[in-house]
């Protein structure tokens, strides 16, 4: 939620509203700056997931098993989960651009060390540092996108920034895997460093700066939890992400077990395309239908899980399920970050940091729970588990209609209404 104090605090640092206005004074999104944020999201997501496509080569060079190499993904999530809350509190007074550049520099350092390291322990330390940088970035990026846009376009701004997630998962990981197979896995990580250096200059040149919180306004996490609406959003985040990760983390294994092991790349591409469509829909409708979109997303993923659970012997229906999964999931990061930011109000940064922490706890938990289910029951249990977990998600979203997941966002005017007034007026 953008408050009056936010507006006053940001006015001096915000870009000139006339510079983002079209003919007749109509305000527009700062596209070049938002694309920089989307690239930061892309780097954050790809840095986390890239080892999944490079495990055999990495394990050979590091002299450890593939399962041990797989823990490079887990330690990344742990680094984010352990440090997002304390670092967000410690850096709350920093100017936002300085903090974003610090996080980007952390990615450059971590990916470079990962690329040149031949020692497993050093690689794990570098991956932990990357997770720390991710904790800073995730707690910062959604709020940054909101503050760069006029109130009636905040939903679109966040959707544009979050578009880096499905692009990383559907295109970045396959591309990184191909590059690693062609030139070696170290080149794939060095390419990430090169992209990060370009992003650093891009942010310096194009992204506006905003002040942090005043010294006396540092976030208090327990107080944030008592704000109506924050707890339901955090619960939905934890359970929804857990459900998604159980299936996504083991999608290659699941597809192999149903006879589609050679189609993993195509399935991920279809999933990513549907996710991009979902992000576009959410960005266009989030101001009017936050609650409906969240319920709809959970229902679509639940239907996809049901199809996979009972009709996975049909290849065509598997792809239908993947499309529904992508349509339901793609906009979820934008929806949940918007919901927790609106509910948190003046404590939005604290709420975002909590969401980032729980998101990564859920990702780590999804990998652990999925592994246990795989060994104990088999991959056929994944869709049923996803379906079971989504039932309380839908119930909580429906229950939290007044605080957490209201039908309309508590901002005005709507996207198609009169343009927002000039904050400098």
C-alpha positions in Angstrom: 0.0 0.0 0.0 1.3 3.4 -0.9 0.7 5.7 2.0 0.9 9.5 2.3 4.1 9.2 4.2 5.6 7.1 1.5 4.7 9.7 -1.1 6.2 12.5 1.0 9.4 10.5 1.7 9.9 9.5 -2.0 9.0 12.8 -3.6 12.5 14.2 -3.6 14.0 11.0 -4.9 11.4 9.9 -7.4 11.9 10.6 -11.1 10.2 13.7 -12.5 6.6 12.6 -13.2 6.7 14.6 -16.4 9.5 12.5 -17.7 7.2 9.4 -17.7 4.2 11.1 -19.1 3.0 10.9 -22.6 1.0 13.4 -24.6 -1.7 15.1 -22.5 0.2 14.3 -19.3 -0.8 10.6 -19.2 1.7 8.8 -17.0 3.5 5.8 -18.3 5.6 3.0 -16.9 9.4 3.6 -16.9 10.0 0.6 -19.1 13.8 0.8 -19.4 14.2 0.9 -15.6 11.6 -1.9 -15.1 13.4 -4.1 -17.6 16.6 -3.7 -15.5 14.6 -5.0 -12.5 13.3 -7.9 -14.5 16.9 -8.7 -15.5 17.8 -8.7 -11.8 15.0 -11.1 -11.1 16.1 -13.2 -14.0 19.7 -13.4 -12.6 18.4 -14.2 -9.1 16.2 -17.0 -10.3 18.8 -18.4 -12.8 21.6 -18.3 -10.3 19.5 -20.5 -8.0 18.4 -23.1 -10.5 21.3 -23.3 -13.0 23.2 -26.1 -11.1 20.2 -28.4 -11.7 21.1 -28.6 -15.4 24.9 -28.9 -14.8 25.1 -31.4 -12.0 27.0 -34.3 -13.7 29.8 -32.0 -15.0 30.0 -30.1 -11.7 30.2 -33.2 -9.6 33.0 -34.6 -11.7 35.1 -31.5 -11.5 34.4 -31.0 -7.7 35.1 -34.7 -7.0 31.8 -35.3 -5.2 28.6 -37.2 -5.9 25.7 -35.7 -7.9 23.5 -35.7 -4.7 26.2 -33.7 -2.9 26.5 -31.3 -5.8 22.7 -30.9 -5.8 23.0 -29.3 -2.3 24.4 -26.2 -4.1 20.8 -25.4 -4.7 19.7 -26.2 -1.1 22.5 -24.1 0.4 21.4 -21.1 -1.8 17.9 -21.3 -0.4 19.2 -21.7 3.1 21.4 -18.6 2.7 18.3 -16.6 1.6 16.1 -18.0 4.4 18.6 -17.3 7.2 19.6 -13.8 6.2 16.6 -12.1 4.5 15.0 -10.9 7.7 18.1 -9.7 9.6 19.7 -8.1 6.6 16.5 -6.3 5.6 16.3 -4.9 9.1 20.0 -4.0 9.2 19.9 -2.2 5.8 16.4 -0.6 6.1 18.0 2.9 6.3 20.2 2.4 3.2 19.2 4.2 0.0 17.4 1.7 -2.2 19.7 2.0 -5.2 22.8 1.4 -3.1 21.2 -1.7 -1.6 20.2 -3.0 -5.1 23.7 -2.5 -6.4 25.2 -4.3 -3.4 23.0 -7.3 -4.1 24.0 -7.3 -7.8 27.7 -7.1 -6.9 27.1 -10.1 -4.5 25.8 -12.2 -7.5 28.8 -11.2 -9.6 31.2 -12.3 -6.8 29.4 -15.5 -6.0 29.0 -16.7 -9.6 32.7 -15.8 -10.4 33.9 -17.9 -7.4 31.6 -20.7 -8.4 33.0 -20.7 -11.9 36.7 -20.9 -10.9 36.5 -23.0 -7.8 37.7 -26.6 -7.8 37.0 -27.1 -4.1 33.6 -28.3 -3.0 33.7 -26.3 0.3 34.6 -23.0 -1.4 31.8 -23.6 -4.0 29.3 -24.1 -1.2 30.4 -20.9 0.5 30.0 -19.0 -2.8 26.5 -20.5 -3.2 25.6 -19.4 0.3 26.8 -15.9 -0.5 24.6 -15.9 -3.7 21.7 -16.9 -1.5 22.4 -13.9 0.8 22.4 -11.6 -2.2 19.1 -13.1 -3.3 17.6 -12.4 0.1 18.4 -8.8 -0.3 17.2 -8.7 -3.8 13.9 -10.4 -3.3 13.0 -8.3 -0.3 13.8 -5.2 -2.4 12.7 -5.7 -6.0 8.9 -5.9 -5.6 8.7 -2.7 -3.5 11.2 -1.0 -5.9 8.9 -1.7 -8.9 5.9 -0.4 -7.0 7.6 2.9 -6.1 8.7 3.5 -9.7 5.2 3.4 -11.1 2.1 5.6 -10.8 -0.4 4.1 -8.3 -2.8 2.9 -11.0 0.0 1.1 -12.8 1.8 -0.6 -9.9 0.3 -4.0 -10.7 1.7 -3.9 -14.2 5.1 -2.6 -12.9 5.4 -5.6 -10.5 4.3 -8.0 -13.2 6.9 -6.7 -15.6 9.6 -7.0 -12.9 8.6 -10.5 -11.9 8.6 -11.7 -15.6 12.2 -12.6 -15.1 11.2 -15.7 -13.1 9.4 -17.7 -15.8 12.0 -16.5 -18.4 14.8 -17.9 -16.2 13.0 -21.2 -15.6 11.8 -21.8 -19.1 14.6 -20.3 -21.2 17.5 -19.5 -18.9 18.0 -23.0 -17.4 17.8 -24.8 -20.8 20.1 -22.2 -22.4 22.6 -22.4 -19.5 22.6 -26.2 -19.7 23.2 -26.1 -23.5 26.1 -23.6 -23.0 27.5 -25.8 -20.2 27.4 -28.9 -22.4 29.0 -27.0 -25.3 31.7 -25.0 -23.6 31.7 -26.3 -20.0 29.7 -25.5 -16.9 32.2 -22.9 -15.8 31.5 -20.9 -18.9 27.8 -20.9 -18.0 28.5 -19.3 -14.6 31.0 -16.8 -16.1 28.3 -15.8 -18.5 26.1 -15.1 -15.6 28.9 -12.8 -14.2 29.2 -11.0 -17.5 25.4 -10.4 -17.6 25.6 -9.2 -14.0 28.3 -6.6 -14.8 26.1 -5.3 -17.6 23.2 -5.1 -15.2 25.3 -3.1 -12.7 25.9 -0.4 -15.3 22.3 -0.5 -16.4 21.0 0.1 -12.9 23.5 3.0 -12.5 22.3 4.6 -15.6 18.5 4.0 -15.7 17.1 3.1 -12.3 15.9 5.9 -10.0 17.0 6.1 -6.4 14.7 6.1 -3.3 15.5 6.7 0.3 15.3 3.9 2.9 13.4 4.2 6.2 14.3 6.8 8.8 16.4 5.5 11.6 13.5 5.6 14.0 11.3 3.6 11.6 13.4 0.4 11.4 11.2 -2.7 10.8 9.9 -4.7 13.8 9.0 -8.2 12.5 6.7 -9.2 15.4 4.7 -6.0 15.1 4.4 -6.7 11.3 2.9 -10.1 12.0 0.1 -8.5 14.1 -1.0 -6.4 11.1 -4.3 -7.8 9.8 -3.8 -9.6 6.5 -0.1 -10.3 6.7 -0.3 -13.7 8.4 -2.8 -15.1 5.8 -0.6 -14.0 2.9 2.4 -15.6 4.6 0.6 -18.9 5.2 -0.6 -19.0 1.6 3.0 -18.3 0.4 4.5 -21.1 2.5 2.0 -23.8 1.5 1.5 -22.8 -2.2 5.3 -22.6 -2.8 5.8 -25.9 -1.0 3.2 -27.6 -3.2 4.6 -26.2 -6.4 8.2 -27.0 -5.5 7.5 -30.7 -4.6 6.5 -31.3 -8.3 8.7 -28.8 -10.0 12.0 -29.8 -8.3 11.5 -33.4 -9.4 9.7 -32.7 -12.8 12.4 -34.6 -14.7 12.1 -37.7 -12.5 8.3 -37.5 -12.7 8.3 -37.2 -16.5 10.7 -40.1 -16.8 8.5 -42.3 -14.7 5.5 -41.6 -16.9 7.4 -42.2 -20.1 8.2 -38.6 -21.1 11.8 -38.4 -19.9 13.0 -37.1 -23.2 10.5 -34.2 -23.3 11.6 -32.4 -20.1 12.9 -29.4 -22.1 9.8 -29.1 -24.1 7.6 -29.4 -21.0 9.5 -26.6 -19.3 9.2 -24.5 -22.4 5.4 -25.0 -22.5 5.3 -24.2 -18.7 7.3 -21.1 -19.2 5.2 -19.8 -22.0 2.0 -20.3 -20.0 3.6 -18.6 -17.1 4.4 -15.6 -19.2 0.8 -15.4 -20.3 -0.3 -15.6 -16.7 2.0 -12.7 -15.7 0.5 -10.6 -18.5 -3.1 -11.4 -17.3 -2.2 -10.7 -13.7 -0.5 -7.4 -14.5 -3.6 -6.2 -16.4 -6.2 -7.3 -13.8 -4.4 -7.2 -10.4 -5.9 -3.9 -9.3 -9.4 -5.0 -9.8 -9.3 -8.8 -9.1 -6.4 -9.5 -6.6 -8.5 -12.1 -4.7 -10.1 -13.7 -7.7 -6.8 -14.1 -9.5 -5.2 -15.7 -6.4 -8.1 -18.2 -6.0 -8.1 -18.8 -9.8 -4.4 -19.5 -9.8 -4.6 -22.0 -7.0 -7.6 -23.7 -8.6 -5.8 -24.0 -12.0 -2.8 -25.6 -10.3 -5.1 -27.9 -8.4 -6.8 -29.0 -11.6 -3.5 -29.5 -13.3 -2.4 -31.7 -10.3 -5.6 -33.7 -10.6 -5.1 -34.3 -14.3 -1.5 -35.5 -13.7 -2.7 -37.7 -10.8 -5.4 -39.6 -12.8 -4.8 -39.1 -16.5 -1.0 -39.1 -16.8 -1.1 -42.0 -19.3 -2.3 -39.5 -22.0 0.5 -37.4 -23.4 -1.9 -34.7 -24.7 -3.5 -34.3 -21.2 -0.1 -34.1 -19.6 0.6 -31.0 -21.8 -2.9 -29.6 -21.0 -2.0 -30.0 -17.3 1.3 -28.3 -17.8 -0.4 -25.3 -19.5 -2.9 -25.0 -16.7 -0.1 -25.3 -14.1 1.8 -22.4 -15.8 -1.3 -20.3 -16.1 -2.0 -20.8 -12.5 1.5 -20.4 -11.2 3.1 -17.7 -13.3 1.4 -14.7 -11.7 1.6 -16.1 -8.1 4.9 -14.2 -7.2 3.3 -10.9 -8.3 0.0 -11.6 -6.5 1.6 -12.6 -3.2 4.1 -9.8 -3.1 1.4 -7.3 -4.0 -0.9 -8.8 -1.3 1.7 -8.7 1.4 2.9 -5.2 0.4 -0.6 -3.9 0.6 -1.3 -5.6 3.9 2.0 -4.5 5.4 1.4 -0.8 4.7 4.1 1.2 6.4 5.8 -2.1 7.3 5.8 -3.4 3.7 9.6 -4.0 3.7 9.4 -6.2 6.8 6.4 -8.1 5.3 8.3 -8.6 2.0 11.4 -9.9 3.9 9.2 -12.4 5.8 7.6 -13.5 2.5 11.1 -14.0 1.0 12.2 -16.1 4.0 9.1 -18.3 3.9 9.3 -18.6 0.1 12.8 -20.1 0.4 11.9 -22.2 3.4 9.1 -23.7 1.3 11.5 -24.2 -1.6 14.0 -26.1 0.6 11.1 -28.0 2.2 9.8 -28.9 -1.2 13.0 -30.5 -2.2 13.2 -32.4 1.1 9.6 -33.5 1.1 9.7 -34.5 -2.5 12.8 -36.6 -1.9 11.1 -38.4 1.0 8.0 -39.0 -1.1 10.1 -40.3 -4.0 11.9 -42.8 -1.9 8.9 -43.9 0.2 6.0 -43.9 -2.3 7.3 -42.9 -5.8 6.8 -39.9 -8.0 3.1 -40.7 -8.6 2.5 -39.3 -5.2 3.6 -35.8 -6.2 0.4 -34.6 -8.0 -1.8 -36.0 -5.1 0.4 -34.1 -2.6 0.1 -30.9 -4.5 -3.7 -31.2 -4.7 -3.9 -31.9 -1.0 -1.8 -28.9 -0.1 -3.7 -26.5 -2.3 -7.0 -27.1 -0.5 -6.1 -25.1 2.6 -4.5 -22.4 0.3 -7.8 -21.9 -1.4 -9.7 -21.9 1.9 -7.4 -19.2 3.4 -7.6 -17.0 0.4 -11.4 -17.2 0.5 -11.5 -16.5 4.2 -9.1 -13.5 4.1 -11.5 -11.4 2.1 -11.2 -8.3 4.2 -7.5 -8.2 5.0 -4.9 -10.1 3.0 -6.8 -10.9 -0.2 -9.4 -8.3 -0.8 -11.3 -8.3 -4.2 -9.8 -4.9 -5.1 -6.5 -3.5 -4.1 -6.7 -0.7 -1.6 -5.4 1.9 -4.0 -7.0 4.3 -6.4 -7.7 5.1 -9.1 -8.2 2.0 -11.2 -6.1 1.4 -14.3 -8.7 2.7 -16.7 -9.7 5.7 -14.5 -8.5 9.2 -14.6 -4.7 9.3 -14.5 -3.1 9.7 -11.1 -2.4 13.2 -9.9 1.0 14.6 -10.3 2.7 14.0 -6.9 4.7 17.3 -7.3 1.4 19.3 -7.5 
